[in-house]
């Protein structure tokens, strides 16, 4: 009697989708906790509220979804195939006339959904979230003085940078401002001002100081320079320990920004390969869900008896799939250096998928246990039944019923 393909399709799809969602939630939770711990200093040392911490860490998740989702699909596929094999459901499918493609179709349908989701994240969700995250970073910088700097206290937002204010009024004006910046290897600067204000312009924060002077002491031992000013603005980006690039990073850009950057774009002028690599990474990554499913089925999708060792096949499938993804990431770095290597980022997932299909076609039908295994199993069952008839009920072995 032939199995109903629709019922089996829905059954496998439901099992794989449920397992994938659980794995996705677990991986996402672990990643979110790691991001939250990394940004915990926003609350503990920079005076930001907890809700801002949550928003910033959540906005960092879409950047990792293109990697997390295919890996979750791979683990879910391996789990479902191993369980189907352990429960002899693959053997039943084979006995009912099913082929290896009977198992592959629902998994490929799930891979199609994952691939679509990865594409949407790559082209829309990730640039949007990273742009918004960038605006929050600017907000943290501008709030650095107004929230962290407390009257009468010396604050050190980073090494060799010290702030002090005498007081702060209800409008947020900083009174009696002192800023000592010793981060420059050539000169040490000390800013003193009667008042200071935080000003935001074009997405950048500035510290506007009024009526003060600057003391600059060269580290070479030369005389101290004194500069008197009525108004002086300091870019708050200078409070970052690392140099910041005003242009959006490749992952923060939408498709049209990668294809047609502005004429004065610094990254496009100095490192155009980064934009090229990001563009082709977004188009090639949706192929990996299909490759992962086919690799898992090629190694684990064939029926095995419970006495056969399936651990080796599971490990090989996972190593081959994750290895292909790591090679793909390395290929993206090569594309950033050389435009002629663009084909590599597409050849890796497509080549892995084709090799997996070739391995599957070599065993196109799910193989049930060998005749010898069935004979041994029948002999064992007969011996158990004979022992149950001969032995008294109280003398039967524990667990024999």
Secondary structure by P-SEA (a helix, b strand, c coil): ccccaaaaaaaaaaaaaaaaaaaaaaaaaaaaaaaaaaaccccccccccaaaaaaaaaaacccaaaaaaaaaaaaaaaaaaaaaaaaaaaaaaaaacccaaaaaaaaaaaaaaaaaaaaaaaccaaaaaaaaaaaaaaaaaaacccccccccbbbbccccbbbbbccccccccccbbbbbbcccccbbbbbbbcbbbbbbcccccccccccbbbbbbbcccccbbbbbbcbbbbcccccccccccccccccccccccccccccccccccccaaaaaaaaaaaaaccaaaaaaaaaaaacccccccccccaaaaaaaaaaaaaaaaaaaaaaaaaaaacccccaaaaaaaaaaaaaaaaaaaaccccccccaaaaaaaaaaaaaaaaaaaaccccccccccc
